[in-house]
Amino acid sequence: MALVASGAAARPPHIDRNAAESPAPPPKDGDLRPGDPDGPKDLAQPKSRRERERFRGQGARDLPTNSRSVGLPFAGRLRRGVQVVPSDFLRYTGEYAAGGNFWGTWELVQLVERAAYRVHQRVPGAKLSIGELSKASGGDIDGHASHEAGRDVDISFYMLDGRGEPVEPWAFANIRDDGTALPPNEGMRFDDRRNYELVQKLLTDGDARVQYIFVGRGIKRRILAEARRQGARATVIDRMEASMVQPAGGHPHRNHFHVRIYCAPADRPSCEDRAPFHAWYPGTPPNERVSLLVNPVSGGRDAHSRRLP
C-alpha cells in the first residue's frame, strides 16, 4: 500500500466551524433484514475479548462506557470522551494527526472501529483514514462549526492509485463526479467498493444511529450505484438515500464523509438532537417544532463553513 504525501498542496477546503483467546469468526452480513428496521443487534460493548474481536478485530479494546455528549453538535461539550486509536484497520489522516482531536462518545468510537474492521473483512488491504472528531472535552474546535459534542467524525474516502491499489492519502482528496481526483492527487480515484462497504456498515450498526452523512451529490450517486451492483437490500438503499446529504450552503463535501450520530438515549435530555428524526431514531423524538428551528441542510448555525479543512 502506498502512502501519498501532498503536503506541498494548499489545504483542501473543508466544512465547518485488546489474554490470548483466538479471534471469533466474523459476524454475518450486516445488511438490514426484512422486518428489522434497526438492523443487526451488535453487542453494545461486549465484555469478553472474543466478542469484542468479533466486531472490532483482533486486539480490540474494552472501551469505557461512561462518556456523555452534552448539548448540540454546534454548541456542546463532551464529558469523559473516548479516543480513537490507530490499529491494523484504522489510521489518522496525516494532515490532522498532530491536532489530536480524535475524541468522541464511546458509541461513536465503537462505530468507527466496527466500520473499519468490517471494510477490512469484506475487502482486505486498506485502512480507514479518519479526520477530526472532537477535543477531549468538546467545545469549539478550529475549522469546524460543529464537532463540539463528540458525535461528529470526518472520514477520508478510501482511494485507489492508477494500478487499482489502495493508497493512504495525507490529506482529504477532492473527487470529481466520475470518481477521479483533482490536483494535487492526479492518478488517484474513488474506491467505490470500499466506500460502499463503509457507508453500509455505518448505517446498519445496531448501537450508534447515524443521522447524517454529509457528502457531495456526485459521491452519493456513486455509493448508491455500487449498492445496487452489490445487491444491497432495498431497506439499506433507502437508508442511504435519506442519510447522505450535501448541505445547501458551505462546503460541498466532495473530499470526505462527515458522519453525525444521534444522541444515545442514556445521554438525553442533556444531549440534544435536531430534526430530521429518521425511522431508526433511538427512542422518542423531542419536540419537532423546536428541533426544526435549526436545519443544517438548508443552512443556519449548524451549516458547514469553508474556513479550514
Buried (B, 14 or more C-beta within 10 A) or exposed (E): EBEBEBEEEEEBBBBBBEEEEEBBEBBEEBBBBEEEEBBBEBBEBBEEBBBBBBBBBBEBBEBEBEBBBBBBBBBBBBBBBBEBEEBEBBBBBBBBEEBEBBBBBBBBBBBBBBBBBBBBBBBEEBBBBBBBBBBBEBBEBEBBBBBBBBBBBBBBBBBBBEEEEBBBBBBBBBBBEEBBBBEBBEEBBBBBBBBBBBBBBBBBBBBBBBBBBBBBBBBBEBBBEBBEEBEBBEBBBBBBEBBBBBBEBBBBBBBBBBBBBBBBEBBBEEBBBBBBBBEBBBBEBBEEEEBEEBBBBEBBBBBBBBBBB
